[in-house]
Amino acid sequence: MLNFYCTSYNIFIKGLIILLSKVIMETYSGIVPFYCEFAHLVNQWPAPVKLTNAAGDTFVTMQKLSNCIEAQWAGHITADDVVTAAKLFAKLLQKTPCTALLNDKGNVTGDWTEANDWLEFEWLPQVMQAGLQCLAHIYSDNMFSRLSARDLQQRFVPTLQMQNFNDRTHAERWLEECMIQITLNQASGSTTIV
């Protein structure tokens, strides 16, 4: 008898789920709204946005510059911090398409190599589809962060134009050249970036 009630209950729950799914699809004309963990930050964009860790310390500030989006990192960062910031960047890029990212990790410590698989296989296709073509990365003096960046560059190139730099001046100059090349290629119909 108990088995009968369990089976009936399971059938009832499945039917309820199907009914609710149908109501949601009809209500939203097939477009179901999804939860965005960064909705409050995306809504304030293009004003600068900050992500903080559990201690309340800001580990990255993202802002829209005239020709790119800048991610300015600070403090000790982890792979989880990098993934969190990358998810936010993807959302911001969807809202404000941009071909270039200035990723300044000059003031960080920490090994974030564990994030690189996710960045390569999940994040990279999303941001490239949203328009990202050039990534200038500014190295940290921290050996572990530097090794993480080198590993990431080996994974991304040649799919994405990425260069690592020891200083901001060279990174900005390279990004400018990269964006000029993109504009020239678009004008000529070419897809090759040098």
C-alpha positions as a Python dict, from the first residue, in 0.01 Angstrom:
ca = {
    (1, 'M'): (0, 0, 0),
    (2, 'L'): (286, 239, 85),
    (3, 'N'): (443, 170, -256),
    (4, 'F'): (114, 275, -426),
    (5, 'Y'): (115, 612, -243),
    (6, 'C'): (482, 677, -328),
    (7, 'T'): (420, 602, -697),
    (8, 'S'): (108, 820, -703),
    (9, 'Y'): (296, 1102, -531),
    (10, 'N'): (581, 1082, -786),
    (11, 'I'): (333, 1092, -1076),
    (12, 'F'): (160, 1393, -916),
    (13, 'I'): (491, 1582, -878),
    (14, 'K'): (595, 1509, -1238),
    (15, 'G'): (258, 1628, -1363),
    (16, 'L'): (284, 1945, -1154),
    (17, 'I'): (630, 2019, -1295),
    (18, 'I'): (504, 1973, -1652),
    (19, 'L'): (205, 2199, -1583),
    (20, 'L'): (421, 2471, -1427),
    (21, 'S'): (667, 2451, -1717),
    (22, 'K'): (382, 2494, -1964),
    (23, 'V'): (241, 2794, -1774),
    (24, 'I'): (585, 2960, -1758),
    (25, 'M'): (648, 2903, -2129),
    (26, 'E'): (306, 3045, -2222),
    (27, 'T'): (343, 3342, -1985),
    (28, 'Y'): (685, 3440, -2116),
    (29, 'S'): (621, 3345, -2482),
    (30, 'G'): (891, 3082, -2473),
    (31, 'I'): (1150, 3315, -2318),
    (32, 'V'): (1216, 3210, -1963),
    (33, 'P'): (1394, 3468, -1745),
    (34, 'F'): (1704, 3331, -1579),
    (35, 'Y'): (1862, 3436, -1255),
    (36, 'C'): (2179, 3644, -1293),
    (37, 'E'): (2403, 3647, -987),
    (38, 'F'): (2544, 3984, -1097),
    (39, 'A'): (2219, 4160, -1187),
    (40, 'H'): (2282, 4453, -951),
    (41, 'L'): (2632, 4506, -1096),
    (42, 'V'): (2524, 4465, -1457),
    (43, 'N'): (2244, 4717, -1400),
    (44, 'Q'): (2488, 4984, -1280),
    (45, 'W'): (2724, 4927, -1576),
    (46, 'P'): (2892, 5122, -1741),
    (47, 'A'): (2970, 5279, -1404),
    (48, 'P'): (3271, 5099, -1249),
    (49, 'V'): (3183, 4774, -1071),
    (50, 'K'): (3372, 4600, -791),
    (51, 'L'): (3386, 4245, -664),
    (52, 'T'): (3482, 4177, -305),
    (53, 'N'): (3593, 3865, -123),
    (54, 'A'): (3447, 3722, 199),
    (55, 'A'): (3664, 3958, 405),
    (56, 'G'): (3514, 4256, 225),
    (57, 'D'): (3831, 4340, 31),
    (58, 'T'): (3789, 4442, -333),
    (59, 'F'): (3979, 4199, -555),
    (60, 'V'): (3879, 4342, -895),
    (61, 'T'): (3732, 4664, -1029),
    (62, 'M'): (3599, 4668, -1384),
    (63, 'Q'): (3542, 4983, -1578),
    (64, 'K'): (3471, 5087, -1935),
    (65, 'L'): (3755, 5288, -2083),
    (66, 'S'): (3723, 5470, -2414),
    (67, 'N'): (3848, 5176, -2619),
    (68, 'C'): (3830, 4869, -2391),
    (69, 'I'): (3710, 4721, -2067),
    (70, 'E'): (3967, 4728, -1787),
    (71, 'A'): (3988, 4474, -1505),
    (72, 'Q'): (4207, 4617, -1229),
    (73, 'W'): (4298, 4343, -979),
    (74, 'A'): (4431, 4382, -622),
    (75, 'G'): (4542, 4167, -330),
    (76, 'H'): (4566, 3792, -301),
    (77, 'I'): (4344, 3619, -558),
    (78, 'T'): (4230, 3261, -601),
    (79, 'A'): (4100, 3057, -893),
    (80, 'D'): (3746, 3111, -758),
    (81, 'D'): (3800, 3489, -767),
    (82, 'V'): (3916, 3467, -1127),
    (83, 'V'): (3615, 3259, -1233),
    (84, 'T'): (3375, 3492, -1052),
    (85, 'A'): (3526, 3798, -1221),
    (86, 'A'): (3527, 3623, -1560),
    (87, 'K'): (3155, 3548, -1527),
    (88, 'L'): (3087, 3912, -1448),
    (89, 'F'): (3303, 4027, -1741),
    (90, 'A'): (3104, 3802, -1977),
    (91, 'K'): (2778, 3960, -1858),
    (92, 'L'): (2919, 4313, -1895),
    (93, 'L'): (3048, 4229, -2242),
    (94, 'Q'): (2701, 4111, -2343),
    (95, 'K'): (2557, 4444, -2226),
    (96, 'T'): (2834, 4658, -2382),
    (97, 'P'): (3010, 4479, -2670),
    (98, 'C'): (3381, 4553, -2680),
    (99, 'T'): (3671, 4394, -2867),
    (100, 'A'): (3942, 4445, -2603),
    (101, 'L'): (4018, 4364, -2240),
    (102, 'L'): (4298, 4525, -2040),
    (103, 'N'): (4352, 4271, -1761),
    (104, 'D'): (4580, 4437, -1505),
    (105, 'K'): (4701, 4189, -1244),
    (106, 'G'): (5012, 4390, -1163),
    (107, 'N'): (4917, 4422, -794),
    (108, 'V'): (4815, 4067, -708),
    (109, 'T'): (4956, 3755, -551),
    (110, 'G'): (4826, 3402, -574),
    (111, 'D'): (4809, 3098, -797),
    (112, 'W'): (4493, 3093, -1006),
    (113, 'T'): (4599, 2826, -1257),
    (114, 'E'): (4306, 2602, -1154),
    (115, 'A'): (4072, 2851, -1325),
    (116, 'N'): (4243, 2811, -1663),
    (117, 'D'): (4055, 2497, -1775),
    (118, 'W'): (3722, 2673, -1715),
    (119, 'L'): (3847, 2993, -1879),
    (120, 'E'): (3963, 2803, -2187),
    (121, 'F'): (3664, 2577, -2241),
    (122, 'E'): (3370, 2772, -2094),
    (123, 'W'): (3453, 3142, -2081),
    (124, 'L'): (3658, 3191, -2399),
    (125, 'P'): (3386, 3073, -2643),
    (126, 'Q'): (3128, 3296, -2468),
    (127, 'V'): (3333, 3615, -2474),
    (128, 'M'): (3456, 3561, -2828),
    (129, 'Q'): (3097, 3517, -2942),
    (130, 'A'): (3018, 3844, -2760),
    (131, 'G'): (3297, 4018, -2954),
    (132, 'L'): (3620, 3995, -2752),
    (133, 'Q'): (3924, 3970, -2982),
    (134, 'C'): (4222, 4111, -2790),
    (135, 'L'): (4338, 4057, -2433),
    (136, 'A'): (4635, 4245, -2288),
    (137, 'H'): (4744, 4096, -1956),
    (138, 'I'): (4972, 4285, -1720),
    (139, 'Y'): (5191, 4052, -1518),
    (140, 'S'): (5222, 4050, -1144),
    (141, 'D'): (5569, 4031, -988),
    (142, 'N'): (5435, 3728, -800),
    (143, 'M'): (5579, 3411, -954),
    (144, 'F'): (5259, 3204, -907),
    (145, 'S'): (5036, 3463, -1071),
    (146, 'R'): (5288, 3505, -1354),
    (147, 'L'): (5294, 3128, -1419),
    (148, 'S'): (4913, 3121, -1422),
    (149, 'A'): (4911, 3398, -1685),
    (150, 'R'): (5168, 3219, -1902),
    (151, 'D'): (4963, 2900, -1890),
    (152, 'L'): (4650, 3092, -1989),
    (153, 'Q'): (4823, 3257, -2284),
    (154, 'Q'): (4939, 2918, -2415),
    (155, 'R'): (4578, 2796, -2400),
    (156, 'F'): (4421, 3105, -2563),
    (157, 'V'): (4661, 3181, -2849),
    (158, 'P'): (4594, 3164, -3146),
    (159, 'T'): (4217, 3148, -3082),
    (160, 'L'): (4228, 3486, -2908),
    (161, 'Q'): (4491, 3754, -2953),
    (162, 'M'): (4657, 3768, -2610),
    (163, 'Q'): (4985, 3913, -2493),
    (164, 'N'): (5141, 3935, -2148),
    (165, 'F'): (5323, 4253, -2044),
    (166, 'N'): (5539, 4373, -1757),
    (167, 'D'): (5396, 4725, -1767),
    (168, 'R'): (5076, 4907, -1851),
    (169, 'T'): (5224, 5136, -2119),
    (170, 'H'): (5324, 4848, -2346),
    (171, 'A'): (4995, 4667, -2281),
    (172, 'E'): (4790, 4973, -2379),
    (173, 'R'): (5001, 5031, -2691),
    (174, 'W'): (4958, 4668, -2802),
    (175, 'L'): (4580, 4681, -2741),
    (176, 'E'): (4555, 4996, -2952),
    (177, 'E'): (4749, 4828, -3235),
    (178, 'C'): (4533, 4516, -3205),
    (179, 'M'): (4212, 4719, -3233),
    (180, 'I'): (4346, 4914, -3533),
    (181, 'Q'): (4426, 4583, -3702),
    (182, 'I'): (4073, 4456, -3630),
    (183, 'T'): (3925, 4771, -3786),
    (184, 'L'): (4149, 4737, -4094),
    (185, 'N'): (4061, 4368, -4126),
    (186, 'Q'): (3689, 4443, -4103),
    (187, 'A'): (3724, 4705, -4374),
    (188, 'S'): (3909, 4463, -4602),
    (189, 'G'): (3705, 4153, -4514),
    (190, 'S'): (4007, 3971, -4367),
    (191, 'T'): (3995, 3782, -4035),
    (192, 'T'): (4368, 3757, -3968),
    (193, 'I'): (4511, 3960, -3680),
    (194, 'V'): (4886, 4005, -3666),
}
